[in-house]
Amino acid sequence: MSSPATNKLQTLINALPRELAPARDLWPGIDHAINASSAVMGYRPYALAASVLLVLGLSVFYGVRQPLPSITDPGIEAYISDLQVEHQRSKEAILVEFRDQQPWYPEWEDQLHQLETAENAIYDALRNDPDNRELLSILRDVQNKQLKLIDAVFAPQRNSI
């Protein structure tokens, strides 16, 4: 049951040509586009790698080359002494907190002594190279490990998950 409008539409569709020829030959343009894109794709990984290396190199160069504040020679001993006193006070405060408790690990004092020896060696190195920020960072790590060791020996339940 088709309507006259549907029949007319079908007749017009059937009258359309089955193939349309382009006004000009398209293959040279397609060939050029394929070859041009493959040539660009060949350089893209190198350009990306060069960009990443440039950004990394500049960040390292300018990150390392920033002027660091220097500790003056007369103030070196005072600064190092202040660091030692501040850490010693923190350590004594934690030990006072746990003075009436038995340690969970009997050999903890040997470990603490090793960390204190390392701390003293870092202090000596700082006296020779006071502008070394890596030594200051290592010193803080060693001091934090001492405090964490004391805390873990006397209160392991605080350090568990």
N, C-alpha and C positions, 0 to 999 in steps of 0.2 A: 504494500500500500504506500505508494510514493505520491507525493504531492506534485503539482505542476512546477512549483518553485524548485523543488529538489531535482526534478528531471532537467530543468533548464540549467541549474548549477552544474550538474553532472555532464551535460552536453558541453558547456563552456570549459570545464576541466579537461575533458577528452580532446578538445580542440587545441589546447596548449601544446607547444612543441615539446618533445621528449628530452631533447638536449639543447643546452644553450652554449654557444661557442663564445669565448671571451673575445674582446675586441683586439687583443694582441696576445702574443705568446708569453705566458706567465713563468715558464720554467727557468729562464735566466735570472729572474728576480728571486725565485725560491732557492736556486743554487747559491746565489750571492748571500742571501740571508743565512743559510746553513753554514757556509764557510766562514762568514764574518763572525757569527756567534761562537763557533768552535775556536776561532783565533782569540777572541776575547776571553773565553773560558780558560784558555791555556795560561793566560797571565794572571787570572784572578787569585789562585792560591799563592802566587809569589807576592802579589800586592798585599794580600791579607797578612802574610808572614812578615813582610817588611813593616807594615803598620804596627803589628804587635811588638816587634823588636824595637821599633822607634819609641813607642810609648813606654815599654819596659826600661829601655836604656835611659830615657830622660827622667823617669821616676827614680831610678837608682842614682843617677848622677846628681840630680837636685836634692834628693833625700839625704845623700851622704855629704854633699858639699855645703849644707846649711851651716852657718857659723854656730858653734856650740859655746855657751857661756863657760868661761874658764874660771877655775878656782885659783885664786891668787896663792902664791907660794906661802906667805905668812899664814894664810887661813887654812891651809891643807891639814895641818895637824889638829887644829881646832875642829874642823869639819869632821874628820875621821873620829876624833874623840867623841864628838856629839853623837855620831852614828852608833859608836860602841855603847855609850851610856844609855841611849834611848832603847837599844835592843836589850841590854842587860836588865833594864827596868821592866820591860815587857816579859822577859823570861822569868824574872823573879816573881812578878805578879801572878803568872800562871802557876808557878811552883807553890806559892803561898795558897792559892785556891785549892790545890790538891795535897796539901801537907799531911792531912790525916788519912789519906787513902794509900792502899798498897798498890804498887804497879802491877799491871797484868803481864808484863814481860820483864824478866829479871835482868836481861843484858842490855837494857835500854840506855844505861849510863855510858856504855862503850860506844854506842852509836852517837849519842849526844857529844861525847868527847871527840869523835872523828869529825863531826860537823863543826865543832868549835875550832879544831885544828885547821880545817879548810877556811873557816871565817878569818882566822888570824893570818893565814897565807894571803888571802884576798886583801886584807887591810895593808899588808906589807907591799903588795903589788900596787895598790892605790896610792901609796906614798910615793912610789917611783913614777906612776903614770896617772896623775889625778884627773886628767881630762878623759879618761877611758870610760865611756858610758856602758860598755859591755861589762866591765868589772863591777860597776855599781849595780847593774841588773843581776849579775851572778851573786853578788853579796846579798841582795834582798832575797833572792831565791833560797840561799843557804840559811839565812836567818828565819825565813818563813818555814823552812823544813824543820828547823830546831823547834819552833813553837808547835808545829803540827805533830812532831814526834812526842813531845811532852803531853799534848792533848790526847793523842791516840793511846799512849801508855796508861794513862789514868782514867780516861773516859772513852773507851772504844765504842760504846753504844751510841755516842754522839756522832761518830764518824761512819756509822753503818747506814745502809739505805733502808 
